[in-house]
Amino acid sequence: MDGYFASRLHHQLRRDVGHFAENEVRPLIPAMEAGRSVHYELSRRIARQGWLGATISKDYGGMGAGHLGKTIIIEELSRVSGAMGAMVQASQLGTAKIVHFGSDEQKKTWLPAIAAGDCLPTIAVTEPESGGHVLGMSASAVRDGDDYLLNGRKVFVGNSHVGDLHGVVVRTGPGSRGLSAFLVESWRPGFRIGEQKPTMGLHGFSFGELFFDNCRVPASNRLGDEGDGLAVAYSSSVLYGRANLTAVSLGIHRAILEETTRFCEERQRYGKPLHELPSIKLKLGRMQSRLMTARLTAYHAVHLLDQGMPCDAELMNAKLVNVESAMDSARNAMEIHAAAGLFTDRPVERYLRDAHHIFAPAGTSDIQLLRLAEVALGTAKGQWSEQLADVVRMEPVL
């Protein structure tokens, strides 16, 4: 499958990221699991590899490797640590808003810094009272001369505690044209980060709360025009969020199958390896089938995206299939491990916890199904992949 979608440089990228993940990330997992808090140093170390610039043009110091290159990076990191895969995917969301909607000056200022790993960007859309209902948000920005004053609260912000530049969507007026987006540096007065709360999984990654109390931001920090906030939020979620989370799920899924087959080879039952039992072999076969299907949907969707072709439905389906498949395989893995899977000396229970974290962001499975039903009925409202095709299309990779 790699040979169909990937180039020689993609293969080298996979080897490089995989080597880094095994040697630099894996040894730190016990500490991240014990601490259950963000790992600042490792997040920065990963950023300095240049991988946050996967979809940034070489003109701005990026890799120009496209969404397939980005998928490979996130997948290989997530295979070892879902938390660090999530860290990269969240930064890519923050990158998207500048790539698509940033002014020339904003791109010159921020994209080279992101590509070099000197800036970790985020995107902040969700609020506690509105959840995934973007138009229900109440955080606001009011024009005050050459500035805006931001007030409100954002939750579930990926990289909240390590982010340097927050892309914040707030309300500047009524209705769907009343949302606008701003770049807010983490040092600005009136901005603060909420206390990091312990989570079920993805230990080492932060997704917390941001607070704005008369936070003064210059008008030059606005992304696009007033009223472009909904487009910033939706396009980042559809084109980047779904693809990114697909990659995290894919990496976790690979780890689940690899660990479970290893367990089945080590354990003996009735004088034979555990996988010789028909019931176990059937479960392994299902897991392998799921992984093959999930990987195909993931690579196919981002391949279309890199070619500038309409693929909103494929991105929705990739997220749906990969998230559900990873969770189903995690359950099968726990069934095969039985009591042994409940102890933390084996990573399968971590994979189960991490897999569940990927379910809600960028739309739950029900949301993906509802949108896919609209595709089937012919009632879908346009395609972000088509509208932004000229910006998304990757640079040639040999």
WOUR-V94828 format. One record per helix or strand of 2 or more residues. SS is the DSSP state (helix for helix, strand for strand). FROM is the first residue (numbers start at 0). TO is the last residue. If there is no record, write none. Layout:
ss: [SS:SS]
from: [FROM:FROM]
to: [TO:TO]
This chain:
ss: [helix:helix:helix:helix:helix:helix:helix:helix:strand:helix:strand:strand:strand:strand:strand:strand:helix:strand:helix:strand:strand:helix:helix:helix:helix:helix:helix:helix]
from: [1:7:39:50:57:65:81:103:120:133:139:146:164:178:190:206:218:221:228:267:271:273:277:311:347:364:383:388]
to: [4:34:46:52:59:79:100:115:123:135:143:157:170:184:192:217:220:222:265:268:272:275:305:341:356:376:386:391]
